[in-house]
C-alpha cells in the first residue's frame, strides 16, 4: 500500500508530481520511445517519457508533412503529461490537446493493463469513437486513477509556409468579438493574446497575434489580406484592434512570437528573481473582459503589473487565460505576495464561472468546494473503483 506518484517532465509548476503522502515517485522519462507513426491516418503513438522537443525533432526529420500541436512549454516537457492535463498549443484551432487523444495504454493500481480507444477492439490506434469513452477516466485526474504508459495523439498537416499578424489591442473589451471574428473564418491555426509591461515601458502593452499557414505564397498573402481587412474600423468608436506591421516592433519580440515553443518564462521573469507561477483558467470567450479587469485589480492589490496570456481553444469555443506572477526565490515577502495573488486569482476564476487549470492542492480544494455534490460523489466513487487501495498519487482530488 505504498503510494505511487508518476512523473515525466515534472514541469507543471503546480506540484502535481509531489508525493504529498509519501511513497515512490516513478520517473517515466526512460520510457521514451516513439512507437509508431501512421502517416495516412495522422497519428503518433508515444511512450510516457517522450518529450515535446524529441517529438518535434523526430517529425521534422522523418515526417516533415506532419506536426503535433506544440505547447509553449520547455522542450523537456512531456507529450503525455501535457496532453493529459488539458494542455493547449500552436494548433489551437483543433482544440485542447486532451481532445486530440485517440487512445491510451494504462497501468492500474493493481497492475492490470487497460488499452483504451480503438485499441480495445482493433490493432490500430486511430480513434476513440464509437466505443464508450473510458479515456476520460485518465484525463485531468493527475495520475490518481492509473499510470498512462502509451498514448496515441492526432497529428496534423505541416504546411511549408507559416507567418503571423500582430494587432495592438486598445480596448480589451473588444477581444471576444475580435477572436470570434477571426476564428469564424477558419483561416488561422492559432490566436494568442499577450499583455505585459516590458522594462522601461510606461504602460502595459496588449498584443493579439494571429498565426497563419499556407501551401503557397499566394495563399499566405490572401489569408493575410483577408485577416487585416476584417479589423479595419473595428469597434464602435474607431479602431480598437490596430494592425501593427512587424517592422514597427522590436525584432527580438517578433522572433520570440514566431518561436515554437515560445519561451514564456523569459517574458514573465522581469523581476529577475528566478521564478514565476501562474493560474490558468479555462473561460468562455465572452468572459475575457471581466477576467481582464478583475486580474488588473488583483495585480494592483499585490503590487504586480498585469501579465497575461490568453489562448484561443477551438474556433472560439473557449480560451485558456493565464495570470502570471513573477517572484524572487530568495525573498520571502516576494514569495508570499505571489502566493496571495495566486489564491485570489483562483477564487476570482471560480466566481466568474471559469475553471482553474491543472490546479495545485489548494486550487483543487477551492474547485471541489464549489462543485456539484453529486459530481464530487461520482468522482470519489470512480476513484475507489479504479484505485481501491488509495495508492495512486494520493492527496490530489481528495475532499
C-alpha positions as CSV (number, residue, x, y, z in Angstrom):
1,X,0.0,0.0,0.0
2,X,2.9,2.3,-0.7
3,X,1.8,5.4,-2.7
4,X,3.0,5.7,-6.3
5,X,3.4,9.1,-7.9
6,X,4.2,9.2,-11.7
7,X,6.4,11.9,-13.1
8,X,7.6,12.5,-16.7
9,X,8.7,16.1,-17.4
10,X,7.9,17.4,-14.0
11,X,7.2,20.9,-15.4
12,X,3.5,21.6,-14.5
13,X,4.5,24.3,-11.9
14,X,1.7,23.3,-9.7
15,X,3.3,20.4,-7.9
16,X,1.1,17.6,-9.3
17,X,4.0,15.1,-9.0
18,X,4.9,15.9,-5.4
19,X,4.4,12.8,-3.1
20,X,2.2,14.7,-0.6
21,X,1.5,11.4,1.3
22,X,5.0,9.9,0.8
23,X,5.7,6.8,-1.2
24,X,7.5,6.3,-4.5
25,X,8.0,8.8,-7.3
26,X,8.0,6.8,-10.5
27,X,10.2,8.5,-13.1
28,X,8.8,7.7,-16.6
29,X,11.5,9.5,-18.6
30,X,13.3,6.4,-19.7
31,X,10.1,5.2,-21.4
32,X,10.9,7.5,-24.3
33,X,10.2,5.5,-27.5
34,X,8.2,6.9,-30.3
35,X,6.4,3.6,-31.0
36,X,4.6,4.3,-34.3
37,X,3.6,7.0,-36.8
38,X,0.7,6.3,-39.0
39,X,1.2,8.8,-41.8
40,X,-2.1,8.1,-43.6
41,X,-4.3,8.2,-40.5
42,X,-2.2,11.0,-39.0
43,X,-1.4,9.8,-35.5
44,X,1.6,9.0,-33.4
45,X,2.0,6.6,-30.5
46,X,4.4,7.7,-27.8
47,X,5.5,6.3,-24.5
48,X,5.1,8.5,-21.4
49,X,8.6,9.7,-21.3
50,X,8.8,11.2,-24.8
51,X,9.5,15.0,-24.6
52,X,7.9,17.7,-26.7
53,X,11.3,18.5,-28.2
54,X,12.0,14.9,-29.1
55,X,8.7,14.5,-30.9
56,X,9.0,17.9,-32.7
57,X,12.5,17.0,-34.0
58,X,11.5,13.4,-34.9
59,X,8.6,14.6,-37.0
60,X,10.6,17.3,-38.8
61,X,13.3,14.9,-39.7
62,X,11.2,11.8,-40.6
63,X,7.7,13.1,-41.4
64,X,8.0,16.7,-42.5
65,X,4.5,16.8,-43.7
66,X,3.1,16.1,-40.2
67,X,3.2,18.1,-37.0
68,X,1.7,17.9,-33.5
69,X,0.3,20.8,-31.5
70,X,3.3,22.2,-29.7
71,X,2.6,23.9,-26.3
72,X,4.5,26.9,-25.1
73,X,6.4,24.7,-22.6
74,X,10.1,23.9,-22.4
75,X,11.2,21.2,-24.9
76,X,11.8,18.8,-22.0
77,X,8.1,18.8,-21.1
78,X,6.3,15.5,-21.6
79,X,4.0,15.0,-24.5
80,X,1.8,12.6,-22.5
81,X,1.8,14.8,-19.3
82,X,0.8,17.9,-21.2
83,X,-1.9,16.1,-23.1
84,X,-3.5,14.5,-20.0
85,X,-3.8,17.9,-18.2
86,X,-5.7,19.7,-21.0
87,X,-2.7,21.4,-22.4
88,X,-3.1,23.7,-25.4
89,X,-0.7,24.8,-28.1
90,X,0.1,26.2,-31.6
91,X,-2.7,24.3,-33.3
92,X,-5.4,25.8,-31.0
93,X,-8.0,25.8,-33.8
94,X,-8.2,22.0,-33.3
95,X,-9.0,22.3,-29.6
96,X,-7.2,21.3,-26.4
97,X,-4.6,18.6,-26.5
98,X,-6.8,16.2,-24.4
99,X,-9.3,16.3,-27.3
100,X,-6.5,15.0,-29.6
101,X,-6.1,11.7,-27.8
102,X,-7.0,8.6,-29.9
103,X,-6.3,6.0,-27.2
104,X,-4.3,5.1,-24.1
105,X,-2.4,2.2,-22.5
106,X,-2.8,2.5,-18.8
107,X,-1.5,0.5,-15.8
108,X,-4.0,0.4,-12.9
109,X,-3.1,0.4,-9.2
110,X,-3.5,-3.4,-9.1
111,X,-1.1,-3.9,-12.0
112,X,-3.8,-4.7,-14.6
113,X,-3.2,-3.1,-18.1
114,X,-6.0,-1.3,-20.0
115,X,-5.9,-0.4,-23.7
116,X,-8.5,2.2,-24.5
117,X,-9.9,3.8,-27.6
118,X,-9.9,1.8,-30.8
119,X,-7.1,-0.4,-29.5
120,X,-9.7,-2.1,-27.2
121,X,-11.0,-3.9,-30.3
122,X,-8.5,-3.2,-33.0
123,X,-4.7,-3.3,-33.6
124,X,-4.8,0.3,-34.7
125,X,-4.8,3.5,-32.5
126,X,-6.9,5.6,-34.8
127,X,-9.7,7.0,-32.6
128,X,-12.0,6.8,-29.5
129,X,-15.4,6.6,-31.1
130,X,-17.9,4.9,-31.3
131,X,-17.0,3.0,-28.2
132,X,-17.9,4.1,-24.6
133,X,-15.3,6.7,-23.9
134,X,-13.2,5.4,-21.0
135,X,-10.2,7.5,-22.0
136,X,-11.7,10.4,-20.0
137,X,-11.2,8.4,-16.8
138,X,-7.5,9.3,-17.0
139,X,-7.7,12.9,-18.3
140,X,-7.3,15.7,-15.7
141,X,-7.2,13.0,-13.0
142,X,-3.5,13.7,-12.3
143,X,-2.4,10.1,-12.1
144,X,-5.0,9.2,-9.4
145,X,-6.8,6.5,-11.5
146,X,-3.8,4.9,-13.2
147,X,-0.4,5.5,-14.9
148,X,-0.5,6.1,-18.6
149,X,2.4,4.3,-20.4
150,X,1.4,4.9,-24.0
151,X,-0.7,7.5,-25.8
152,X,-2.0,7.9,-29.4
153,X,-2.0,11.5,-30.4
154,X,-3.5,13.1,-33.5
155,X,-1.2,14.7,-36.0
156,X,-2.0,17.5,-38.5
157,X,-0.6,18.6,-41.9
158,X,2.6,20.7,-41.6
159,X,2.3,23.4,-44.2
160,X,5.5,24.8,-45.7
161,X,4.8,28.4,-45.0
162,X,4.0,30.0,-41.6
163,X,3.7,33.6,-40.6
164,X,1.8,35.8,-38.2
165,X,0.0,39.1,-38.0
166,X,0.2,41.3,-34.9
167,X,-2.5,43.7,-33.7
168,X,-2.4,46.2,-30.9
169,X,-5.3,45.8,-28.6
170,X,-6.5,49.3,-27.5
171,X,-9.6,48.1,-25.7
172,X,-9.7,44.6,-24.0
173,X,-13.5,44.7,-24.2
174,X,-13.3,44.1,-27.9
175,X,-11.3,40.9,-27.6
176,X,-14.3,38.5,-27.7
177,X,-15.6,39.9,-30.9
178,X,-12.1,40.0,-32.4
179,X,-11.4,36.4,-31.6
180,X,-14.9,35.3,-32.7
181,X,-14.5,37.2,-36.0
182,X,-11.1,35.7,-36.9
183,X,-11.9,32.1,-35.8
184,X,-15.2,32.2,-37.8
185,X,-13.1,32.4,-41.0
186,X,-11.1,29.2,-40.1
187,X,-8.1,30.9,-41.7
188,X,-5.8,30.7,-38.6
189,X,-4.0,27.9,-36.8
190,X,-3.6,29.8,-33.6
191,X,-4.7,33.0,-31.9
192,X,-2.8,34.3,-28.9
193,X,-3.1,37.5,-26.8
194,X,-0.3,38.7,-24.5
195,X,-0.3,41.6,-22.2
196,X,2.7,42.9,-20.1
197,X,4.6,46.0,-19.2
198,X,8.1,45.5,-20.5
199,X,11.1,47.0,-18.6
200,X,11.3,50.8,-19.0
201,X,7.8,50.9,-20.6
202,X,5.4,53.4,-19.0
203,X,2.3,51.2,-19.6
204,X,1.0,47.7,-20.3
205,X,1.1,46.7,-23.9
206,X,-1.5,44.2,-25.2
207,X,-1.0,42.4,-28.5
208,X,-3.2,40.0,-30.4
209,X,-1.3,37.6,-32.7
210,X,-2.8,35.5,-35.5
211,X,-0.8,32.6,-36.9
212,X,-1.4,31.6,-40.5
213,X,-0.1,28.7,-42.6
214,X,-0.3,28.0,-46.3
215,X,0.9,25.9,-49.1
216,X,1.9,28.7,-51.5
217,X,2.9,32.4,-51.1
218,X,-0.2,33.4,-52.9
219,X,-2.4,31.6,-50.4
220,X,-0.5,33.1,-47.5
221,X,-0.8,36.6,-48.9
222,X,-4.6,36.1,-49.4
223,X,-5.0,35.0,-45.8
224,X,-3.0,37.9,-44.5
225,X,-5.0,40.4,-46.6
226,X,-8.3,39.0,-45.5
227,X,-7.3,38.9,-41.9
228,X,-6.1,42.5,-41.9
229,X,-9.2,43.7,-43.7
230,X,-11.6,42.3,-41.2
231,X,-10.2,44.5,-38.4
232,X,-10.4,47.8,-40.3
233,X,-12.5,50.3,-38.4
234,X,-13.1,47.6,-35.7
235,X,-15.2,48.8,-32.8
236,X,-18.0,51.3,-32.4
237,X,-15.8,54.4,-31.8
238,X,-12.9,53.9,-34.2
239,X,-10.4,51.2,-34.4
240,X,-9.9,49.2,-31.2
241,X,-7.7,46.5,-32.8
242,X,-4.9,48.0,-34.8
243,X,-2.8,46.1,-37.3
244,X,0.8,46.6,-36.5
245,X,3.4,45.7,-39.2
246,X,6.2,43.5,-37.8
247,X,8.8,46.0,-39.0
248,X,7.5,48.5,-36.4
249,X,8.1,46.2,-33.5
250,X,11.4,45.1,-31.9
251,X,12.8,42.2,-33.9
252,X,13.6,40.3,-30.8
253,X,9.9,40.4,-29.8
254,X,8.8,39.3,-33.3
255,X,11.3,36.5,-33.3
256,X,10.1,35.3,-29.9
257,X,6.5,35.3,-31.1
258,X,7.5,33.1,-34.1
259,X,9.4,30.5,-32.0
260,X,7.8,27.2,-31.4
261,X,7.6,26.9,-28.5
262,X,7.7,30.4,-27.2
263,X,9.9,30.9,-24.1
264,X,7.2,32.3,-21.8
265,X,9.4,32.3,-18.7
266,X,11.7,35.0,-20.3
267,X,8.7,37.3,-20.6
268,X,7.4,36.5,-17.1
269,X,10.7,36.9,-15.2
270,X,11.0,40.7,-15.5
271,X,11.9,40.8,-11.7
272,X,14.9,38.7,-12.4
273,X,14.2,36.8,-9.2
274,X,14.4,33.3,-10.6
275,X,10.8,32.2,-11.0
276,X,7.2,32.8,-11.8
277,X,3.9,31.0,-11.3
278,X,0.5,31.4,-12.8
279,X,-3.1,30.5,-12.6
280,X,-4.5,29.2,-15.8
281,X,-8.3,29.4,-16.2
282,X,-10.5,27.9,-18.9
283,X,-13.2,30.5,-19.7
284,X,-15.9,31.2,-22.1
285,X,-14.6,33.7,-24.7
286,X,-17.3,36.2,-23.6
287,X,-15.8,36.4,-20.1
288,X,-12.3,37.6,-21.1
289,X,-13.0,41.4,-20.5
290,X,-14.4,40.6,-17.0
291,X,-11.4,38.4,-16.2
292,X,-9.0,41.0,-17.6
293,X,-10.4,43.8,-15.3
294,X,-10.5,41.6,-12.2
295,X,-7.0,40.4,-12.9
296,X,-5.8,44.0,-13.1
297,X,-7.4,44.6,-9.7
298,X,-5.7,41.6,-8.1
299,X,-2.3,42.6,-9.7
300,X,-2.6,46.1,-8.3
301,X,-3.6,44.8,-4.8
302,X,-0.5,42.7,-4.6
303,X,2.0,45.0,-6.3
304,X,2.2,43.5,-9.7
305,X,1.7,44.7,-13.3
306,X,-0.8,42.6,-15.3
307,X,1.0,39.8,-17.0
308,X,-1.5,37.8,-19.2
309,X,-1.6,35.2,-21.8
310,X,-4.9,34.3,-23.5
311,X,-5.0,31.4,-26.0
312,X,-8.0,30.6,-28.1
313,X,-9.2,26.9,-27.9
314,X,-11.1,25.5,-30.8
315,X,-12.9,28.0,-33.0
316,X,-13.6,30.5,-30.3
317,X,-15.3,27.8,-28.1
318,X,-13.2,28.8,-25.1
319,X,-9.9,30.3,-24.0
320,X,-7.2,29.5,-21.6
321,X,-6.4,32.7,-19.7
322,X,-3.1,32.7,-17.7
323,X,-2.5,35.2,-14.9
324,X,1.3,35.2,-14.1
325,X,3.1,36.5,-11.1
326,X,6.9,36.6,-11.1
327,X,8.8,36.3,-7.8
328,X,12.3,36.3,-6.3
329,X,13.0,32.9,-4.8
330,X,15.4,34.4,-2.2
331,X,12.8,37.0,-1.0
332,X,10.1,35.5,1.4
333,X,8.0,38.7,1.0
334,X,8.1,38.3,-2.7
335,X,7.1,34.6,-2.5
336,X,4.2,35.5,-0.1
337,X,2.9,38.2,-2.5
338,X,2.8,35.7,-5.3
339,X,1.1,33.1,-3.3
340,X,-1.6,35.5,-2.1
341,X,-2.1,36.7,-5.7
342,X,-2.5,33.1,-6.9
343,X,-5.1,32.4,-4.2
344,X,-7.1,35.5,-5.1
345,X,-6.9,34.6,-8.8
346,X,-8.2,31.1,-8.2
347,X,-11.2,32.5,-6.2
348,X,-11.9,35.1,-8.9
349,X,-11.8,32.5,-11.6
350,X,-14.4,30.4,-9.9
351,X,-16.6,33.4,-9.0
352,X,-16.9,34.5,-12.7
353,X,-17.7,31.0,-13.9
354,X,-14.3,29.8,-15.1
355,X,-12.4,26.6,-14.2
356,X,-8.9,26.7,-12.9
357,X,-6.5,24.6,-15.0
358,X,-4.0,21.9,-13.6
359,X,-4.7,23.2,-10.1
360,X,-2.4,22.6,-7.2
361,X,-3.8,21.1,-4.0
362,X,-5.2,24.4,-2.7
363,X,-6.8,25.1,-6.1
364,X,-8.3,21.7,-6.2
365,X,-9.8,22.3,-2.8
366,X,-11.4,25.5,-4.0
367,X,-12.8,23.7,-7.0
368,X,-14.3,20.9,-5.0
369,X,-15.8,23.3,-2.5
370,X,-17.9,24.8,-5.4
371,X,-18.5,21.5,-7.2
372,X,-21.9,19.9,-7.5
373,X,-22.1,17.5,-4.6
374,X,-23.3,14.7,-6.9
375,X,-20.4,15.2,-9.3
376,X,-18.0,15.1,-6.4
377,X,-19.6,11.9,-5.1
378,X,-19.3,10.2,-8.5
379,X,-15.6,11.3,-8.7
380,X,-14.9,9.7,-5.4
381,X,-16.8,6.6,-6.4
382,X,-14.8,6.2,-9.6
383,X,-11.5,6.7,-7.6
384,X,-12.5,3.9,-5.2
385,X,-13.2,1.5,-8.1
386,X,-10.1,2.4,-10.1
387,X,-7.7,2.6,-7.0
388,X,-9.3,0.7,-4.1
389,X,-6.0,0.8,-2.1
390,X,-5.7,4.5,-2.5
391,X,-2.1,4.4,-3.7
392,X,-2.2,6.4,-6.9
393,X,-0.9,9.9,-6.3
394,X,-3.0,10.3,-3.1
395,X,-3.8,13.8,-2.0
396,X,-5.0,15.0,-5.4
397,X,-8.7,15.4,-5.9
398,X,-9.4,14.3,-2.3
399,X,-12.2,16.2,-0.5
